[in-house]
C-alpha cells in the first residue's frame, strides 16, 4: 500500500505502471487501519486474525465491499 | 513445551530484538536467546512463515518482514519514542506507530512524484494531512506477493 499526494497522482501512477486502479482512501483511514491491525501485535496472546476477523476489522473502519473480501 | 508455546516465544523474541536493534535476529541469536536448538528454531520460523506471521527474504530463511517492521529500508521511515524503523508500506508504517503506543512520525513520499510527505500521529490521532493511500491488489490476493500490495 503506497501513499500519494492526491487521487490524480494515484491515477497517473496507475497509468504509468499499467496497474489497475485498486482501493484508495484518506490517510486518516490508513492510520485507523494501522491501529486496528497492529495495536496489539506485541501482546503475548496475539493471534493472526482469521479471514472473518480480518473482514470485521476492515469493516470497523469503513472498508467494505468486494475489494476487502477474504471469504 | 508445545509448538504453540515455542512459536509464541520465538515470535515475541523476534519482535523484541527487532525493536531493540532495528534489525531482526538471526536464527542463531534466537536459539541462543531462548535456549532452543537450531532444528527447533528453524521449525518454528518455518511455521511462523507458513502462517504469514513472518516473511523470509526471497530465496532465504532470513527474516524480511515481521510486520509491520521491515528488515530492509523502504520509502516508509518511522520515528517513535522507542526508536526509528522501516515500515513495509504506509499501512505498516502507521502500524509501527500504533504498535509502539500511538505517537510517532511517518516520513514518506508520494509514490507518483516523490514529494515528501511528513505525517505525525500524536496520542492516537493523525494530525491533519493531505494525501491518499492506495492498494493496487484486492485483499484476498495480498499474499500472492506480499511485497506488492
Backbone of each chain as ProteinMPNN parsed JSONL, in Angstrom:
{"seq_chain_A": "XXXXXXXXXXXXXXXXXXXXXXXXXXXXXXXXXXXXXXXXXXXXXXXXXXXXXXXXXXXXXXXXXXXXXXX", "coords_chain_A": {"N_chain_A": [[0.859, -1.19, 0.0], [0.654, 2.088, -0.975], [1.527, 5.595, -0.595], [0.139, 8.681, -1.676], [0.056, 12.001, -3.046], [-2.417, 12.881, -3.973], [-5.628, 11.906, -5.434], [-5.37, 12.25, -8.163], [-2.693, 11.825, -8.531], [-2.551, 9.145, -7.907], [-3.96, 8.108, -10.082], [-2.237, 8.833, -12.169], [0.05, 7.369, -11.528], [-0.935, 4.736, -11.711], [-1.519, 4.663, -14.425], [0.999, 5.043, -15.581], [2.326, 2.759, -14.655], [0.795, 0.849, -15.778], [-0.985, -0.335, -14.108], [-3.777, -1.73, -12.437], [-6.497, 0.232, -11.141], [-6.956, 0.238, -7.737], [-8.053, 0.193, -4.471], [-8.644, 3.221, -2.837], [-8.128, 5.61, -0.232], [-8.445, 8.041, 2.425], [-5.693, 9.403, 4.391], [-6.209, 9.375, 7.112], [-7.899, 7.233, 7.429], [-6.134, 5.26, 6.663], [-4.346, 5.387, 8.78], [-6.109, 4.541, 10.795], [-6.471, 1.935, 9.948], [-3.908, 0.893, 10.354], [-3.91, 1.091, 13.125], [-6.069, -0.583, 14.031], [-5.148, -2.995, 13.138], [-2.593, -3.476, 14.146], [-2.212, -2.625, 16.809], [-2.189, -4.417, 18.947], [-0.063, -6.066, 18.476], [2.246, -6.773, 19.848], [1.409, -8.2, 21.975], [1.518, -11.04, 24.11], [-0.555, -12.773, 23.7], [-1.376, -12.415, 21.149], [-2.955, -13.316, 18.121], [-2.927, -14.348, 14.733], [-5.369, -12.745, 12.802], [-8.37, -14.422, 11.855], [-9.781, -14.992, 8.55], [-12.468, -14.051, 8.687], [-12.376, -12.45, 10.978], [-10.544, -10.557, 10.097], [-11.933, -9.365, 7.988], [-13.969, -8.223, 9.499], [-12.492, -6.386, 10.958], [-11.636, -4.662, 8.927], [-14.124, -3.719, 8.089], [-14.876, -2.341, 10.357], [-13.69, 0.07, 10.174], [-14.805, 1.136, 8.001], [-14.079, -0.036, 5.592], [-15.306, -1.771, 3.208], [-16.908, -4.102, 0.948], [-16.302, -5.77, -2.243], [-13.547, -5.646, -2.754], [-12.351, -5.915, -0.298], [-12.949, -8.381, 0.594], [-12.342, -11.54, 2.073], [-13.301, -14.023, 2.424]], "CA_chain_A": [[0.0, 0.0, 0.0], [1.511, 3.258, -1.154], [0.966, 6.91, -0.275], [0.137, 9.622, -2.803], [-0.397, 13.345, -2.686], [-3.821, 13.101, -4.334], [-6.204, 10.885, -6.328], [-4.808, 12.459, -9.507], [-1.371, 11.181, -8.559], [-2.81, 7.699, -7.989], [-4.319, 7.827, -11.484], [-1.042, 8.941, -13.007], [0.916, 6.231, -11.18], [-1.53, 3.52, -12.281], [-1.378, 4.743, -15.881], [2.412, 4.839, -15.9], [2.694, 1.376, -14.356], [-0.212, -0.042, -16.357], [-1.532, -1.051, -12.958], [-5.201, -1.479, -12.266], [-6.882, 1.068, -10.011], [-7.449, -0.622, -6.669], [-8.86, 0.914, -3.487], [-7.933, 4.358, -2.251], [-8.837, 6.253, 0.879], [-7.654, 9.092, 3.056], [-4.631, 8.963, 5.297], [-6.705, 9.077, 8.457], [-8.392, 5.845, 7.389], [-4.936, 4.406, 6.639], [-3.895, 5.324, 10.178], [-7.033, 3.677, 11.546], [-6.17, 0.556, 9.552], [-2.713, 0.524, 11.119], [-4.246, 0.968, 14.545], [-6.878, -1.773, 14.335], [-4.443, -4.227, 12.768], [-1.294, -3.691, 14.783], [-2.068, -2.089, 18.169], [-1.951, -5.495, 19.917], [0.864, -7.022, 17.854], [3.276, -7.219, 20.798], [0.794, -8.958, 23.066], [1.817, -12.488, 24.089], [-1.748, -13.512, 23.291], [-1.763, -12.06, 19.775], [-3.15, -14.382, 17.135], [-3.246, -13.812, 13.418], [-6.826, -12.761, 12.624], [-8.966, -15.287, 10.838], [-10.361, -14.169, 7.479], [-13.693, -13.378, 9.148], [-11.964, -11.372, 11.888], [-9.911, -9.512, 9.294], [-13.005, -8.623, 7.3], [-14.655, -7.403, 10.501], [-11.606, -5.258, 11.279], [-11.727, -3.715, 7.81], [-15.454, -3.098, 8.113], [-14.996, -1.446, 11.522], [-13.217, 1.41, 9.807], [-15.487, 1.55, 6.782], [-13.531, -0.658, 4.384], [-16.203, -2.866, 2.877], [-17.077, -4.345, -0.486], [-15.612, -6.924, -2.821], [-12.088, -5.485, -2.669], [-11.893, -6.255, 1.066], [-13.445, -9.711, 0.944], [-11.336, -12.611, 2.245], [-14.009, -15.307, 2.495]], "C_chain_A": [[0.89, 1.233, 0.0], [0.769, 4.537, -0.773], [1.132, 7.833, -1.486], [-0.339, 10.977, -2.313], [-1.888, 13.521, -2.928], [-4.31, 11.939, -5.198], [-5.633, 11.031, -7.737], [-3.434, 11.801, -9.616], [-1.51, 9.657, -8.551], [-3.112, 7.317, -9.435], [-3.078, 7.825, -12.372], [-0.11, 7.749, -12.769], [0.386, 4.943, -11.807], [-1.344, 3.494, -13.801], [0.062, 4.435, -16.281], [2.812, 3.385, -15.731], [1.807, 0.359, -15.062], [-0.794, -0.939, -15.261], [-3.012, -0.736, -12.848], [-5.431, -0.575, -11.054], [-7.471, 0.145, -8.95], [-8.375, 0.142, -5.755], [-8.028, 2.053, -2.921], [-8.797, 5.001, -1.186], [-7.893, 7.231, 1.548], [-6.648, 8.553, 4.058], [-5.141, 8.692, 6.708], [-7.261, 7.654, 8.514], [-7.209, 4.866, 7.338], [-4.352, 4.285, 8.049], [-4.804, 4.41, 10.995], [-6.799, 2.198, 11.203], [-4.932, 0.053, 10.288], [-3.027, 0.274, 12.583], [-5.024, -0.319, 14.825], [-6.101, -3.061, 14.066], [-3.256, -4.513, 13.671], [-1.196, -3.268, 16.257], [-1.722, -3.182, 19.181], [-0.854, -6.46, 19.452], [1.922, -7.535, 18.83], [2.7, -7.997, 21.974], [1.193, -10.426, 22.977], [0.646, -13.303, 23.552], [-2.167, -13.219, 21.855], [-1.913, -13.311, 18.913], [-3.42, -13.727, 15.793], [-4.754, -13.864, 13.214], [-7.261, -13.791, 11.589], [-9.494, -14.401, 9.711], [-11.613, -13.415, 7.926], [-13.345, -12.218, 10.093], [-11.315, -10.219, 11.124], [-10.963, -8.687, 8.563], [-13.742, -7.715, 8.292], [-13.806, -6.187, 10.881], [-11.66, -4.214, 10.168], [-13.064, -2.961, 7.876], [-15.588, -2.096, 9.253], [-14.502, -0.046, 11.224], [-13.735, 1.803, 8.414], [-14.944, 0.959, 5.504], [-14.341, -1.909, 4.085], [-16.292, -3.017, 1.363], [-16.186, -5.467, -0.973], [-14.105, -6.84, -2.651], [-11.551, -6.005, -1.332], [-12.327, -7.633, 1.505], [-12.275, -10.706, 1.039], [-11.988, -13.984, 2.27], [-15.159, -15.302, 1.508]], "O_chain_A": [[1.759, 1.397, 0.857], [-0.455, 4.55, -0.648], [2.125, 7.769, -2.21], [-1.038, 11.087, -1.306], [-2.559, 14.23, -2.177], [-3.524, 11.1, -5.637], [-5.434, 10.032, -8.428], [-3.066, 11.284, -10.671], [-0.677, 8.956, -9.126], [-2.587, 6.329, -9.949], [-2.893, 6.942, -13.209], [0.449, 7.194, -13.715], [1.15, 4.156, -12.365], [-1.051, 2.452, -14.386], [0.308, 3.661, -17.206], [3.544, 2.835, -16.554], [2.034, -0.847, -14.962], [-1.054, -2.124, -15.467], [-3.446, 0.381, -13.129], [-4.677, -0.605, -10.081], [-8.378, -0.637, -9.234], [-9.382, 0.686, -6.208], [-6.861, 1.876, -2.57], [-10.026, 4.944, -1.232], [-6.694, 7.247, 1.272], [-6.736, 7.411, 4.509], [-4.57, 7.87, 7.424], [-7.111, 6.958, 9.519], [-7.278, 3.775, 7.904], [-3.917, 3.208, 8.457], [-4.327, 3.602, 11.792], [-6.916, 1.327, 12.065], [-4.911, -1.074, 10.784], [-2.481, -0.639, 13.203], [-4.684, -1.063, 15.745], [-6.36, -4.092, 14.687], [-2.946, -5.674, 13.934], [-0.177, -3.535, 16.894], [-1.038, -2.913, 20.168], [-0.737, -7.561, 19.99], [2.441, -8.636, 18.644], [3.438, -8.405, 22.87], [1.206, -10.998, 21.888], [0.835, -14.393, 23.014], [-3.195, -13.715, 21.393], [-1.1, -14.234, 18.976], [-4.063, -12.68, 15.721], [-5.365, -14.91, 13.427], [-6.591, -13.996, 10.576], [-9.64, -13.192, 9.893], [-11.787, -12.249, 7.571], [-13.942, -11.144, 10.017], [-11.511, -9.052, 11.462], [-10.887, -7.459, 8.526], [-14.094, -6.582, 7.965], [-14.334, -5.096, 11.099], [-11.722, -3.016, 10.442], [-13.118, -1.739, 7.737], [-16.323, -1.115, 9.137], [-14.844, 0.909, 11.923], [-13.179, 2.677, 7.749], [-15.313, 1.41, 4.419], [-14.088, -2.975, 4.646], [-15.815, -2.172, 0.606], [-15.412, -6.041, -0.208], [-13.451, -7.859, -2.427], [-10.417, -6.479, -1.258], [-12.106, -8.023, 2.652], [-11.363, -10.709, 0.212], [-11.302, -14.999, 2.15], [-15.887, -16.289, 1.404]]}, "seq_chain_B": "XXXXXXXXXXXXXXXXXXXXXXXXXXXXXXXXXXXXXXXXXXXXXXXXXXXXXXXXXXXXXXXXXXXXXXXXXXXXXXXXXXXXXXXXXXXXXXXXXXXXXXXXXXXXXXXXXXXXXXXXXXXXXXXXXXXXXXXXXXXXXXXXXXXXX", "coords_chain_B": {"N_chain_B": [[7.629, -28.208, 26.103], [4.982, -27.013, 24.078], [4.52, -26.831, 20.475], [3.085, -24.575, 19.949], [3.644, -22.915, 22.11], [6.403, -22.602, 21.794], [6.417, -21.264, 19.328], [5.115, -18.903, 20.019], [6.964, -17.825, 21.838], [9.208, -17.529, 20.185], [8.199, -15.73, 18.302], [7.697, -13.456, 19.932], [10.293, -12.954, 20.817], [11.564, -12.333, 18.408], [10.279, -9.926, 17.723], [10.881, -8.272, 19.94], [13.687, -8.187, 19.845], [14.047, -7.133, 17.313], [12.951, -4.608, 17.67], [14.667, -3.608, 19.589], [17.167, -3.542, 18.331], [16.757, -2.618, 15.808], [16.817, -4.37, 13.716], [16.109, -7.641, 12.458], [16.516, -10.62, 14.452], [18.995, -13.202, 13.933], [18.678, -16.726, 13.148], [20.445, -18.115, 14.779], [20.81, -16.322, 16.87], [18.249, -16.292, 17.934], [18.047, -18.909, 18.832], [20.081, -18.938, 20.788], [19.1, -17.009, 22.531], [16.713, -18.078, 23.462], [17.341, -20.549, 24.339], [17.036, -22.724, 22.558], [17.438, -25.478, 20.318], [19.068, -25.515, 17.06], [17.443, -26.864, 15.161], [14.911, -26.741, 16.303], [14.465, -23.987, 16.259], [14.557, -23.429, 13.496], [12.35, -24.935, 12.646], [10.28, -23.654, 13.989], [10.428, -21.046, 12.934], [9.8, -21.656, 10.302], [7.137, -22.493, 10.599], [5.993, -20.109, 11.471], [6.417, -18.531, 9.255], [4.972, -19.911, 7.349], [2.459, -19.494, 8.403], [2.067, -16.858, 7.825], [2.98, -15.014, 9.651], [5.584, -14.169, 9.836], [7.842, -13.059, 7.251], [10.093, -14.375, 4.977], [13.149, -13.249, 3.421], [13.329, -13.318, -0.119], [14.207, -16.52, -1.333], [15.718, -17.195, 0.866], [16.169, -17.956, 4.412], [16.137, -15.848, 6.027], [14.785, -13.275, 8.052], [12.634, -11.057, 6.563], [10.298, -9.498, 6.787], [8.714, -8.696, 9.777], [5.9, -8.075, 10.223], [4.56, -5.072, 11.452], [7.151, -4.365, 10.731], [10.021, -3.842, 8.681], [12.941, -5.458, 7.549], [14.615, -4.3, 5.771], [15.525, -1.155, 4.252], [12.861, 1.02, 3.315], [10.461, 3.07, 1.5], [9.175, 4.114, 3.705], [9.74, 5.486, 6.435], [9.856, 5.4, 9.943], [9.635, 7.174, 12.92], [9.795, 6.841, 16.339], [9.164, 7.158, 19.9], [10.416, 4.907, 20.894], [12.303, 4.21, 18.988], [13.817, 4.325, 15.665], [12.487, 3.005, 12.665], [11.729, 0.9, 9.764], [8.793, 0.781, 7.944], [6.818, -1.635, 6.182], [4.957, -0.76, 4.295], [2.639, 1.979, 3.707], [0.479, 1.427, 5.357], [1.679, -0.351, 7.189], [3.653, 1.338, 8.193], [2.148, 3.189, 9.66], [1.222, 1.249, 11.314], [3.474, 0.536, 12.82], [3.711, 2.773, 14.439], [1.284, 2.553, 15.824], [1.627, 0.104, 17.123], [3.599, 0.739, 18.89], [2.565, 2.431, 20.79], [1.197, 4.653, 19.795], [2.122, 7.203, 19.112], [4.12, 9.077, 16.931], [6.27, 9.684, 14.058], [5.79, 9.484, 10.574], [7.674, 9.272, 7.771], [7.532, 9.744, 4.474], [7.036, 9.535, 0.91], [5.336, 10.795, -1.991], [4.261, 8.254, -4.083], [4.029, 8.675, -6.748], [5.122, 11.248, -7.574], [7.2, 11.757, -5.873], [7.302, 13.73, -3.971], [7.946, 14.851, -0.696], [6.292, 13.542, 2.178], [5.338, 14.254, 5.299], [4.16, 12.866, 8.128], [2.357, 12.978, 11.121], [1.546, 11.306, 14.085], [-0.138, 11.77, 17.026], [-0.62, 10.859, 20.261], [-2.488, 8.877, 19.491], [-3.927, 10.057, 17.454], [-4.066, 11.097, 14.109], [-2.397, 13.843, 12.843], [-3.864, 16.489, 10.922], [-3.563, 15.902, 7.454], [-2.807, 16.135, 4.025], [-3.449, 13.739, 1.526], [-3.412, 10.41, 0.073], [-4.047, 6.961, 0.441], [-3.294, 3.986, -1.297], [-4.268, 0.825, -2.359], [-3.214, -1.518, -4.641], [-3.908, -4.103, -5.083], [-6.453, -6.506, -4.533], [-7.713, -7.602, -1.297], [-7.807, -10.442, -0.923], [-5.796, -11.332, -2.501], [-3.402, -10.462, -1.527], [-1.403, -12.03, -0.348], [-0.387, -13.392, -2.461], [1.802, -12.084, -3.435], [3.373, -10.607, -1.2], [5.085, -8.534, -1.118], [4.179, -6.667, -2.857], [1.458, -4.85, -2.758]], "CA_chain_B": [[6.919, -27.075, 25.513], [4.251, -27.302, 22.845], [4.959, -25.995, 19.351], [2.391, -23.278, 20.068], [4.404, -22.115, 23.076], [7.673, -22.25, 21.154], [6.169, -20.251, 18.296], [4.825, -17.64, 20.7], [8.215, -17.296, 22.388], [10.052, -17.09, 19.061], [7.583, -14.505, 17.754], [7.939, -12.33, 20.839], [11.732, -12.681, 20.798], [11.869, -11.65, 17.142], [9.813, -8.526, 17.778], [11.624, -7.516, 20.956], [15.05, -7.966, 19.358], [13.909, -6.241, 16.162], [12.748, -3.247, 18.182], [15.852, -3.181, 20.352], [18.354, -3.366, 17.488], [16.321, -2.145, 14.489], [17.051, -5.426, 12.724], [15.605, -8.91, 13.003], [17.571, -11.527, 14.906], [19.28, -14.398, 13.132], [18.227, -17.973, 13.774], [21.384, -18.446, 15.857], [20.515, -15.439, 18.015], [17.0, -16.758, 18.538], [18.369, -20.127, 19.573], [20.843, -18.59, 21.993], [18.26, -16.218, 23.43], [15.613, -18.866, 24.021], [17.863, -21.884, 24.67], [16.454, -23.712, 21.649], [18.447, -25.965, 19.377], [18.843, -24.967, 15.714], [16.321, -27.505, 14.469], [13.669, -26.195, 16.865], [14.312, -22.609, 15.762], [14.209, -23.498, 12.07], [10.981, -25.445, 12.508], [9.358, -22.613, 14.444], [10.422, -19.969, 11.927], [9.067, -22.15, 9.131], [5.699, -22.445, 10.906], [5.57, -18.7, 11.515], [6.398, -18.05, 7.872], [3.826, -20.576, 6.712], [1.26, -18.866, 8.946], [2.076, -15.434, 7.45], [3.352, -14.165, 10.792], [6.855, -13.612, 9.381], [8.13, -13.247, 5.823], [11.528, -14.519, 4.692], [13.661, -12.647, 2.2], [13.21, -14.324, -1.195], [15.284, -17.486, -1.511], [16.494, -17.362, 2.094], [15.382, -18.111, 5.636], [16.354, -14.639, 6.813], [13.534, -12.544, 8.224], [12.491, -9.823, 5.793], [9.246, -8.741, 7.453], [7.928, -9.089, 10.936], [5.005, -6.93, 10.016], [4.732, -4.05, 10.415], [8.555, -3.971, 10.589], [10.789, -4.357, 7.549], [14.38, -5.538, 7.829], [15.354, -3.518, 4.777], [14.971, 0.198, 4.071], [11.702, 1.188, 2.428], [10.084, 4.505, 1.46], [8.308, 4.419, 4.841], [10.538, 5.614, 7.649], [9.039, 5.687, 11.114], [10.376, 7.576, 14.116], [8.94, 6.726, 17.52], [9.946, 7.29, 21.134], [11.196, 3.67, 21.088], [13.392, 4.168, 18.032], [13.488, 4.515, 14.266], [12.307, 1.72, 11.964], [11.145, 0.958, 8.427], [7.547, 0.052, 7.738], [6.766, -2.292, 4.88], [4.134, 0.063, 3.405], [2.079, 3.062, 4.524], [-0.324, 0.757, 6.406], [2.581, -0.86, 8.21], [4.322, 2.463, 8.849], [1.219, 3.596, 10.717], [1.153, 0.129, 12.243], [4.597, 0.626, 13.76], [3.334, 3.795, 15.421], [0.223, 2.003, 16.664], [2.19, -0.985, 17.936], [4.505, 1.296, 19.898], [1.92, 3.347, 21.72], [0.286, 5.606, 19.159], [2.709, 8.51, 18.805], [5.334, 8.96, 16.131], [6.297, 10.343, 12.757], [5.994, 8.68, 9.367], [8.299, 10.085, 6.737], [7.427, 9.013, 3.222], [6.934, 10.43, -0.233], [4.314, 10.406, -2.958], [4.797, 7.219, -4.969], [3.97, 9.178, -8.126], [6.008, 12.374, -7.903], [8.35, 11.791, -4.971], [7.27, 14.83, -2.997], [7.99, 14.363, 0.69], [5.081, 13.607, 2.999], [5.694, 14.079, 6.711], [2.897, 12.604, 8.814], [2.575, 12.841, 12.57], [0.469, 10.778, 14.92], [0.099, 12.191, 18.404], [-1.563, 10.284, 21.222], [-3.538, 8.102, 18.849], [-4.662, 10.804, 16.428], [-3.24, 11.588, 12.994], [-2.549, 15.28, 12.611], [-4.418, 16.681, 9.581], [-2.566, 15.795, 6.393], [-3.312, 15.84, 2.692], [-2.848, 12.555, 0.938], [-4.245, 9.261, -0.254], [-3.412, 5.637, 0.464], [-3.846, 3.192, -2.404], [-3.961, -0.592, -2.533], [-3.387, -1.929, -6.032], [-4.285, -5.52, -5.148], [-7.523, -6.841, -3.586], [-7.259, -8.238, -0.057], [-7.614, -11.898, -0.959], [-4.603, -11.658, -3.289], [-2.205, -9.841, -0.956], [-0.327, -12.987, -0.046], [0.226, -13.914, -3.694], [3.093, -11.389, -3.461], [3.183, -9.646, -0.109], [5.952, -7.37, -1.361], [3.487, -5.722, -3.74], [0.014, -4.863, -2.496]], "C_chain_B": [[6.182, -27.51, 24.247], [4.8, -26.429, 21.708], [4.299, -24.619, 19.423], [3.159, -22.35, 21.008], [5.735, -21.672, 22.488], [7.452, -21.129, 20.144], [5.841, -18.894, 18.923], [6.116, -17.013, 21.211], [9.137, -16.786, 21.277], [9.51, -15.789, 18.478], [7.905, -13.303, 18.649], [9.419, -11.956, 20.863], [12.115, -11.914, 19.538], [11.469, -10.173, 17.231], [10.628, -7.716, 18.786], [13.031, -7.207, 20.47], [15.047, -6.999, 18.168], [13.77, -4.8, 16.646], [13.981, -2.73, 18.914], [17.01, -2.816, 19.442], [18.041, -2.858, 16.086], [16.749, -3.108, 13.377], [16.527, -6.729, 13.326], [16.764, -9.782, 13.474], [17.801, -12.65, 13.896], [18.725, -15.619, 13.861], [19.141, -18.339, 14.944], [21.12, -17.59, 17.092], [19.223, -15.853, 18.711], [17.271, -17.999, 19.381], [19.097, -19.834, 20.867], [19.959, -17.88, 23.005], [17.196, -17.033, 24.134], [16.05, -20.269, 24.431], [17.154, -22.969, 23.868], [17.538, -24.209, 20.712], [18.093, -25.512, 17.959], [17.651, -25.573, 14.988], [14.987, -26.975, 14.986], [13.405, -24.787, 16.339], [13.876, -22.632, 14.307], [12.763, -23.948, 11.879], [9.97, -24.378, 12.919], [9.279, -21.477, 13.429], [9.648, -20.407, 10.687], [7.565, -22.122, 9.385], [5.19, -21.008, 10.903], [5.513, -18.109, 10.108], [5.201, -18.63, 7.127], [2.508, -19.931, 7.158], [1.16, -17.382, 8.655], [2.274, -14.518, 8.657], [4.67, -13.464, 10.493], [6.978, -13.848, 7.886], [9.639, -13.34, 5.668], [11.897, -13.712, 3.452], [13.653, -13.708, 1.113], [14.441, -15.221, -1.304], [16.13, -17.731, -0.279], [15.557, -17.74, 3.25], [15.666, -16.95, 6.587], [15.048, -13.844, 6.888], [13.591, -11.227, 7.456], [11.476, -8.915, 6.485], [8.802, -9.464, 8.717], [6.923, -7.949, 11.017], [4.51, -6.359, 11.35], [6.19, -3.673, 10.131], [9.187, -4.613, 9.361], [12.264, -4.367, 7.907], [15.191, -4.632, 6.913], [14.724, -2.14, 4.627], [13.856, 0.211, 3.032], [11.415, 2.687, 2.309], [9.268, 4.945, 2.675], [9.107, 4.392, 6.148], [9.625, 6.007, 8.811], [9.953, 6.069, 12.272], [9.407, 7.563, 15.292], [9.79, 6.967, 18.762], [10.83, 6.061, 21.402], [12.406, 3.602, 20.16], [12.904, 4.402, 16.616], [13.485, 3.187, 13.532], [11.821, 1.985, 10.544], [9.856, 0.159, 8.439], [7.539, -0.537, 6.341], [6.002, -1.464, 3.851], [3.527, 1.154, 4.275], [1.192, 2.497, 5.643], [0.598, 0.325, 7.543], [3.342, 0.264, 8.91], [3.429, 3.004, 9.97], [1.108, 2.487, 11.764], [2.287, 0.13, 13.252], [4.262, 1.638, 14.857], [2.282, 3.237, 16.377], [0.76, 0.947, 17.624], [3.012, -0.448, 19.097], [3.866, 2.433, 20.689], [1.11, 4.46, 21.109], [0.813, 7.008, 18.979], [3.987, 8.294, 18.001], [5.186, 9.672, 14.803], [6.519, 9.315, 11.656], [6.522, 9.614, 8.289], [8.299, 9.28, 5.452], [7.379, 10.018, 2.087], [5.871, 9.907, -1.181], [4.925, 9.402, -3.934], [4.82, 7.664, -6.422], [5.065, 10.202, -8.398], [7.209, 12.496, -6.977], [8.341, 12.915, -3.967], [7.162, 14.268, -1.572], [6.649, 14.531, 1.384], [5.489, 13.284, 4.429], [4.4, 14.001, 7.512], [3.178, 12.376, 10.289], [1.327, 12.301, 13.243], [0.81, 11.142, 16.357], [-1.008, 11.64, 19.294], [-2.766, 9.636, 20.527], [-4.326, 8.825, 17.785], [-3.69, 11.297, 15.364], [-3.471, 13.082, 12.844], [-3.003, 15.482, 11.17], [-3.331, 16.682, 8.511], [-3.263, 15.493, 5.081], [-2.668, 14.552, 2.199], [-3.836, 11.42, 0.807], [-3.409, 7.999, -0.073], [-4.077, 4.791, -0.609], [-3.335, 1.76, -2.351], [-4.191, -0.937, -3.991], [-4.044, -3.306, -6.138], [-5.391, -5.805, -4.123], [-7.026, -7.7, -2.428], [-6.963, -9.721, -0.207], [-6.385, -12.303, -1.784], [-3.322, -11.079, -2.697], [-1.063, -10.834, -0.779], [0.169, -13.725, -1.277], [1.631, -13.33, -3.844], [3.021, -10.268, -2.436], [4.102, -8.427, -0.257], [5.325, -6.339, -2.267], [1.998, -5.832, -3.492], [-0.595, -3.562, -2.988]], "O_chain_B": [[6.708, -28.284, 23.447], [5.461, -25.419, 21.952], [4.886, -23.62, 19.007], [3.307, -21.158, 20.739], [6.15, -20.525, 22.653], [8.211, -20.159, 20.108], [6.25, -17.855, 18.405], [6.341, -15.815, 21.04], [9.767, -15.738, 21.417], [10.268, -14.862, 18.195], [8.337, -12.258, 18.162], [9.762, -10.775, 20.924], [12.894, -10.962, 19.594], [12.239, -9.289, 16.857], [11.019, -6.585, 18.497], [13.522, -6.094, 20.658], [15.935, -6.157, 18.039], [14.393, -3.888, 16.102], [14.291, -1.54, 18.855], [17.759, -1.885, 19.736], [18.945, -2.686, 15.269], [17.008, -2.696, 12.246], [16.504, -6.898, 14.545], [17.871, -9.686, 12.945], [16.915, -12.997, 13.115], [18.355, -15.549, 15.033], [18.672, -18.816, 15.978], [21.198, -18.075, 18.221], [19.118, -15.773, 19.935], [16.783, -18.118, 20.505], [18.782, -20.401, 21.913], [20.064, -18.128, 24.206], [16.816, -16.728, 25.265], [15.22, -21.087, 24.827], [16.73, -23.99, 24.409], [18.449, -23.464, 20.351], [16.943, -25.164, 17.689], [16.931, -24.871, 14.278], [14.047, -26.781, 14.216], [12.271, -24.437, 16.015], [12.935, -21.937, 13.925], [12.042, -23.402, 11.044], [8.932, -24.215, 12.277], [8.191, -21.003, 13.103], [8.922, -19.611, 10.092], [6.795, -21.769, 8.492], [4.103, -20.722, 10.401], [4.652, -17.28, 9.813], [4.515, -17.935, 6.378], [1.561, -19.837, 6.378], [0.27, -16.709, 9.175], [1.791, -13.386, 8.675], [4.855, -12.301, 10.853], [6.311, -14.716, 7.322], [10.377, -12.489, 6.166], [11.078, -13.514, 2.555], [13.938, -14.875, 1.386], [15.572, -14.739, -1.359], [17.157, -18.404, -0.361], [14.34, -17.83, 3.09], [15.461, -17.059, 7.796], [14.305, -13.756, 5.91], [14.475, -10.398, 7.671], [11.738, -7.739, 6.737], [8.551, -10.67, 8.719], [7.088, -6.996, 11.779], [4.098, -7.096, 12.246], [6.439, -2.746, 9.361], [8.925, -5.773, 9.044], [12.78, -3.415, 8.492], [16.314, -4.246, 7.239], [13.525, -1.975, 4.85], [13.906, -0.489, 2.021], [12.077, 3.49, 2.967], [8.72, 6.048, 2.674], [9.13, 3.388, 6.859], [8.737, 6.846, 8.663], [10.924, 5.371, 12.566], [8.345, 8.186, 15.251], [11.018, 6.977, 18.674], [11.866, 6.168, 22.058], [13.422, 3.0, 20.508], [11.719, 4.648, 16.391], [14.36, 2.347, 13.74], [11.539, 3.122, 10.166], [9.824, -0.988, 8.883], [8.173, -0.007, 5.428], [6.352, -1.462, 2.671], [3.858, 1.254, 5.457], [1.166, 3.038, 6.749], [0.33, 0.602, 8.712], [3.645, 0.154, 10.098], [3.894, 3.245, 11.085], [0.923, 2.757, 12.95], [2.09, -0.233, 14.412], [4.496, 1.394, 16.04], [2.376, 3.423, 17.59], [0.384, 0.91, 18.796], [3.116, -1.081, 20.147], [4.569, 3.305, 21.2], [0.394, 5.159, 21.827], [0.036, 7.925, 18.717], [4.819, 7.452, 18.337], [4.122, 10.193, 14.469], [7.33, 8.398, 11.793], [5.892, 10.614, 7.946], [8.979, 8.259, 5.348], [7.647, 11.204, 2.279], [5.546, 8.72, -1.172], [5.968, 9.66, -4.535], [5.547, 7.096, -7.237], [5.846, 10.048, -9.338], [8.137, 13.254, -7.261], [9.281, 13.047, -3.183], [6.395, 13.344, -1.298], [5.96, 15.535, 1.201], [5.931, 12.174, 4.726], [3.636, 14.965, 7.563], [4.118, 11.67, 10.655], [0.213, 12.769, 13.007], [1.906, 10.858, 16.841], [-2.188, 11.93, 19.091], [-3.912, 9.83, 20.934], [-5.295, 8.28, 17.257], [-2.631, 11.843, 15.675], [-4.611, 13.532, 12.731], [-2.583, 14.739, 10.283], [-2.316, 17.366, 8.638], [-4.196, 14.691, 5.031], [-1.483, 14.311, 2.43], [-4.94, 11.458, 1.351], [-2.221, 7.974, -0.393], [-5.289, 4.874, -0.806], [-2.13, 1.515, -2.303], [-5.269, -0.67, -4.523], [-4.657, -3.635, -7.153], [-5.28, -5.393, -2.969], [-6.045, -8.432, -2.56], [-5.968, -10.209, 0.33], [-5.98, -13.465, -1.772], [-2.259, -11.194, -3.307], [0.099, -10.514, -1.03], [1.043, -14.587, -1.173], [2.541, -14.006, -4.326], [2.66, -9.134, -2.754], [3.907, -7.412, 0.411], [5.87, -5.248, -2.437], [1.347, -6.772, -3.948], [-1.804, -3.362, -2.866]]}, "name": "protein", "num_of_chains": 2, "seq": "XXXXXXXXXXXXXXXXXXXXXXXXXXXXXXXXXXXXXXXXXXXXXXXXXXXXXXXXXXXXXXXXXXXXXXXXXXXXXXXXXXXXXXXXXXXXXXXXXXXXXXXXXXXXXXXXXXXXXXXXXXXXXXXXXXXXXXXXXXXXXXXXXXXXXXXXXXXXXXXXXXXXXXXXXXXXXXXXXXXXXXXXXXXXXXXXXXXXXXXXXXXXXXXXXXXXXXXXXXXX"}
